[in-house]
């Protein structure tokens, strides 16, 4: 599950394995090994991955399917606009 989530999140952000490796200060081989389920990232790296992708470690580990948006620094008005868009998307998905 972890390997699939890392790959999915990386691809959603249009990052290559090299791009992600640079962001995390690891080798491309490390990213490849995680995605191919050859090795698991360390706890420290799991935290870095969650911060990089703005998801919880529980999401990465498949314990929680909720996803979050980082809105720190946005005004109350900007947050309200985002909430309206999210609610609109949810209503269309039903």
N, C-alpha and C positions, 0 to 999 in steps of 0.2 A: 504494500500500500504506500509506504513512504517513497519508494522509488518512483511510483506512478505519479504521486502528487508533485514531487520535485520536477519531473519532466513536464507535466501539465502546466504548472505555474510558469516554468521557464518559457515554454512555447507560447503561452498566452501573452507574455510580455515581449515576444519576438526576440528573445535572447538566444544566442548560440551557447553551446557548452563553454566555449572560450570566454564569451562575454560574462557569463555567470561566474566562472572561475576567477576572472579578474576582479569582479565586485567583491568576492569572498576571500581574495588573496590565497587561492589554492590553485592546483594544477587542473587542466582540462581533464586529465586522467581521473582525478578525484571525483569530479562531477559525473564523468562517464561511469565510473564504478558505482556511484550511488544510484544512478538511473538504471543500471543493469542489475542492481541488487547483488553486486559482488561484495560490497562492504557497506557499513552503515556510517553516517556522519557522527562525529563525536557530539556530546551534549552541547558543548560550546558552539559547534558548527550548526547544530539544529536550531539553536537560538538565533544565530546569524541568518540562517535561511528564513526563519519566521519573520525576522525584522526586514530582510530584503524583500520578501514577498508580501509583507503586511498581513500575515495570517498568524494564527496561534500555533504553538507547537502541537497542541491537540489536533488541530486541523491537519498538519503535516503527517501526524502519526495515524490519522484515520479514526480518531476517537471523537471527533466533532466535525460536522459538515458545515457549520456556520462560517461565513466569511465576513470580514470587516473592512471598512474603508477608513483610512487615516484622515481625519478632518481637522487635526490640530492646526491652529493658525488661521482657520477660516472664520469669517464673521458669522453671526447668528443668521443673518439674511442668506448668506451663501449656503449654510447648512440647511436652511429651510428649502432652498431651491433643490438641493440634492435629494432631500426627503421626498419632495413632490415627484421628481423624476423616478426615484425608486418605487414609490407607490404606483405610479403610472405603469411602469414596466411590470410590476407584480400583477396588476389588474388585467393587463393584456395577456399575461401568461396563463391566466385561469381559463 
